[in-house]
């Protein structure tokens, strides 16, 4: 479902302040906000992208919500991976259809939805979440936005205790992802990619050090992304007064086979050196 009809989600954008409201359309429903109300029937009739004046004058633009609209406007109890970072994780993690992907630290399901969208129904996503309340709420959010995902399963468990099966990609949003490195011996295929989402640089340093010392990871990168909006209004062209600055560091690495131990080269016998005769003393 990707159009405005009864039962679908809808995002309403305030024409004066740009504030966004997430709602679900239903027969006989009414959207009520600062500028009065708009009947849901008018929104359905107007369709995606329509503009309707509210009962008190100013109006709203109505759209079918994008992924960013949805995850940034749900009422959540846990922090999410922001769209600017989830996009980077999908790209640097090389997530695509047909893979087996393990995600740990589901939170509200924002990253899960991004992965499922990218996989397009092909492959399998397994999500580990230690908190049952987060797992339940994430499942509800995923169902509401993405719909039924037959290739997705949420398990209430800790990835620190181990990984069942072998995966092509592992995505971690955890306080101490370095505890997962040892499980990648059997849990991540050779050539597979692991990506960690880490709020602080000290966490990133510890994770990278463990990846390096494991002997099974190379191609290690650490980076962060900022989003800097610009205002373009006639001859007024400048950066906006606000910026999406640091949210987290991303650490990406690729699993490899261990380097074979180089055999020591045999020692070559030393050449016989003739001793020079010292001149006799007078």
MORADA-V33006 format. One record per residue. N is the residue number from 0. RES is the residue in one letter. SS is DSSP state (a for helix, b for strand, c for the rest). PHI is phi in degrees with one decimal (NA if undefined). Layout:
BEGIN
n=[N & N]
res=[RES & RES]
ss=[SS & SS]
phi=[PHI & PHI]
END
This chain:
BEGIN
n=[0 & 1 & 2 & 3 & 4 & 5 & 6 & 7 & 8 & 9 & 10 & 11 & 12 & 13 & 14 & 15 & 16 & 17 & 18 & 19 & 20 & 21 & 22 & 23 & 24 & 25 & 26 & 27 & 28 & 29 & 30 & 31 & 32 & 33 & 34 & 35 & 36 & 37 & 38 & 39 & 40 & 41 & 42 & 43 & 44 & 45 & 46 & 47 & 48 & 49 & 50 & 51 & 52 & 53 & 54 & 55 & 56 & 57 & 58 & 59 & 60 & 61 & 62 & 63 & 64 & 65 & 66 & 67 & 68 & 69 & 70 & 71 & 72 & 73 & 74 & 75 & 76 & 77 & 78 & 79 & 80 & 81 & 82 & 83 & 84 & 85 & 86 & 87 & 88 & 89 & 90 & 91 & 92 & 93 & 94 & 95 & 96 & 97 & 98 & 99 & 100 & 101 & 102 & 103 & 104 & 105 & 106 & 107 & 108 & 109 & 110 & 111 & 112 & 113 & 114 & 115 & 116 & 117 & 118 & 119 & 120 & 121 & 122 & 123 & 124 & 125 & 126 & 127 & 128 & 129 & 130 & 131 & 132 & 133 & 134 & 135 & 136 & 137 & 138 & 139 & 140 & 141 & 142 & 143 & 144 & 145 & 146 & 147 & 148 & 149 & 150 & 151 & 152 & 153 & 154 & 155 & 156 & 157 & 158 & 159 & 160 & 161 & 162 & 163 & 164 & 165 & 166 & 167 & 168 & 169 & 170 & 171 & 172 & 173 & 174 & 175 & 176 & 177 & 178 & 179 & 180 & 181 & 182 & 183 & 184 & 185 & 186 & 187 & 188 & 189 & 190 & 191 & 192 & 193 & 194 & 195 & 196 & 197 & 198 & 199 & 200 & 201 & 202 & 203 & 204 & 205 & 206 & 207 & 208 & 209 & 210 & 211 & 212 & 213 & 214 & 215 & 216 & 217 & 218 & 219 & 220 & 221 & 222 & 223 & 224 & 225 & 226 & 227 & 228 & 229 & 230 & 231 & 232 & 233 & 234 & 235 & 236 & 237 & 238 & 239 & 240 & 241 & 242 & 243 & 244 & 245 & 246 & 247 & 248 & 249 & 250 & 251 & 252 & 253 & 254 & 255 & 256 & 257 & 258 & 259 & 260 & 261 & 262 & 263 & 264 & 265 & 266 & 267 & 268 & 269 & 270 & 271 & 272 & 273 & 274 & 275 & 276 & 277 & 278 & 279 & 280 & 281]
res=[X & X & X & X & X & X & X & X & X & X & X & X & X & X & X & X & X & X & X & X & X & X & X & X & X & X & X & X & X & X & X & X & X & X & X & X & X & X & X & X & X & X & X & X & X & X & X & X & X & X & X & X & X & X & X & X & X & X & X & X & X & X & X & X & X & X & X & X & X & X & X & X & X & X & X & X & X & X & X & X & X & X & X & X & X & X & X & X & X & X & X & X & X & X & X & X & X & X & X & X & X & X & X & X & X & X & X & X & X & X & X & X & X & X & X & X & X & X & X & X & X & X & X & X & X & X & X & X & X & X & X & X & X & X & X & X & X & X & X & X & X & X & X & X & X & X & X & X & X & X & X & X & X & X & X & X & X & X & X & X & X & X & X & X & X & X & X & X & X & X & X & X & X & X & X & X & X & X & X & X & X & X & X & X & X & X & X & X & X & X & X & X & X & X & X & X & X & X & X & X & X & X & X & X & X & X & X & X & X & X & X & X & X & X & X & X & X & X & X & X & X & X & X & X & X & X & X & X & X & X & X & X & X & X & X & X & X & X & X & X & X & X & X & X & X & X & X & X & X & X & X & X & X & X & X & X & X & X & X & X & X & X & X & X & X & X & X & X & X & X & X & X & X & X & X & X & X & X & X & X & X & X]
ss=[c & c & c & c & c & c & c & c & b & b & b & b & b & b & c & c & c & c & c & b & b & b & b & b & c & c & c & c & c & b & b & b & b & c & c & b & b & b & b & a & a & a & a & a & a & a & c & c & c & c & b & b & b & c & c & c & c & c & b & b & b & b & b & c & c & c & a & a & a & a & a & a & a & c & c & c & c & c & c & c & c & c & a & a & a & a & a & a & a & a & a & a & c & c & c & c & c & c & c & b & b & b & b & b & c & c & c & c & c & a & a & a & a & a & a & a & a & a & a & c & c & c & c & b & b & b & b & b & b & c & c & a & a & a & a & a & a & a & a & a & a & a & a & a & a & c & c & c & c & c & c & b & b & b & b & b & c & c & a & a & a & c & c & c & c & c & b & b & b & b & b & b & c & c & c & c & a & a & a & a & a & a & a & a & a & a & a & b & b & b & b & b & b & b & b & b & b & b & c & c & a & a & a & a & a & a & a & a & a & a & a & a & a & a & c & c & b & b & b & b & b & b & b & c & c & c & b & c & c & b & b & b & b & c & c & b & b & b & b & c & c & c & c & b & c & c & c & c & b & b & b & b & b & b & b & c & c & c & c & c & c & c & c & c & c & c & c & c & c & c & c & c & c & c & c & c & c & c & c & c & c & c]
phi=[NA & -139.8 & -137.3 & -81.2 & -150.0 & -59.5 & 100.6 & -90.3 & -77.1 & -150.4 & -113.8 & -106.2 & -113.2 & -63.2 & -68.7 & -92.8 & -110.9 & 76.5 & -67.1 & -111.0 & -126.8 & -99.4 & -145.7 & -115.7 & -78.9 & -147.4 & -61.1 & 78.2 & -78.8 & -143.5 & -87.5 & -120.8 & -151.3 & -57.4 & -98.1 & 103.2 & -132.0 & -136.0 & -70.7 & -59.8 & -61.5 & -68.5 & -67.8 & -62.3 & -66.8 & -71.1 & 84.0 & -58.7 & 90.7 & -74.1 & -119.8 & -134.6 & -74.1 & -77.0 & -63.7 & -104.1 & 122.4 & -58.3 & -123.8 & -136.3 & -99.2 & -116.6 & -133.3 & -73.0 & -70.8 & -79.7 & -56.7 & -63.5 & -56.1 & -69.0 & -68.6 & -85.2 & -122.6 & -73.3 & -85.5 & -112.0 & -106.0 & -130.9 & -66.6 & -114.0 & -82.1 & -67.9 & -52.9 & -61.8 & -86.9 & -63.3 & -62.4 & -66.5 & -63.2 & -62.6 & -75.7 & -73.1 & -81.6 & 53.3 & -80.7 & -155.6 & -62.5 & 93.1 & -89.9 & -101.2 & -118.3 & -108.6 & -123.0 & -131.3 & 95.2 & -72.0 & 60.9 & -99.4 & 88.6 & -62.1 & -68.4 & -58.7 & -63.6 & -63.6 & -65.9 & -62.7 & -58.8 & -70.1 & -72.9 & 61.2 & 83.2 & -108.4 & 94.7 & -146.1 & -116.7 & -112.7 & -116.9 & -99.6 & -140.2 & -75.2 & -99.2 & -64.4 & -64.8 & -67.2 & -61.6 & -66.1 & -66.1 & -61.9 & -60.4 & -66.5 & -63.8 & -62.4 & -62.0 & -66.6 & -90.9 & -87.8 & 99.9 & -70.4 & -117.4 & -69.1 & -97.3 & -127.1 & -138.4 & -104.9 & -116.6 & -84.5 & -168.8 & -103.9 & -70.8 & -62.0 & -89.1 & 137.9 & -125.3 & -92.2 & 88.8 & -118.9 & -124.2 & -86.6 & -141.2 & -129.6 & -116.7 & -122.3 & -121.9 & -135.6 & -66.8 & -134.1 & -66.5 & -64.1 & -70.7 & -91.0 & -56.4 & -64.3 & -74.6 & -75.1 & -51.8 & -114.2 & -88.4 & -127.0 & -68.7 & -61.9 & 91.3 & -72.6 & -120.8 & -117.0 & -130.8 & -112.3 & -110.7 & -131.7 & -64.1 & -116.6 & -69.9 & -64.5 & -63.6 & -62.8 & -61.1 & -62.9 & -63.3 & -63.7 & -60.9 & -69.7 & -62.6 & -65.8 & -72.5 & -68.3 & 80.6 & -120.6 & -132.5 & -137.1 & 54.9 & -85.3 & -130.5 & -130.2 & -157.8 & -141.0 & -125.5 & -119.8 & -118.3 & -115.7 & -69.1 & -118.0 & -100.6 & -124.1 & -141.9 & 64.8 & -89.9 & -90.2 & -127.7 & -160.9 & -65.1 & -63.4 & -72.3 & -124.4 & -140.8 & -81.2 & -85.9 & -63.4 & -120.8 & -169.9 & -95.6 & -108.7 & -119.1 & -121.8 & -147.3 & -121.0 & -77.0 & -133.3 & -77.7 & -68.7 & -67.9 & -66.7 & -73.1 & -69.0 & -73.6 & -67.4 & -69.0 & -62.4 & -73.9 & -83.4 & -62.6 & -68.6 & -67.1 & -69.0 & -109.2 & -68.3 & -75.2 & -76.2 & -78.2 & -79.5 & -64.8 & -70.1 & -78.6 & -71.5]
END
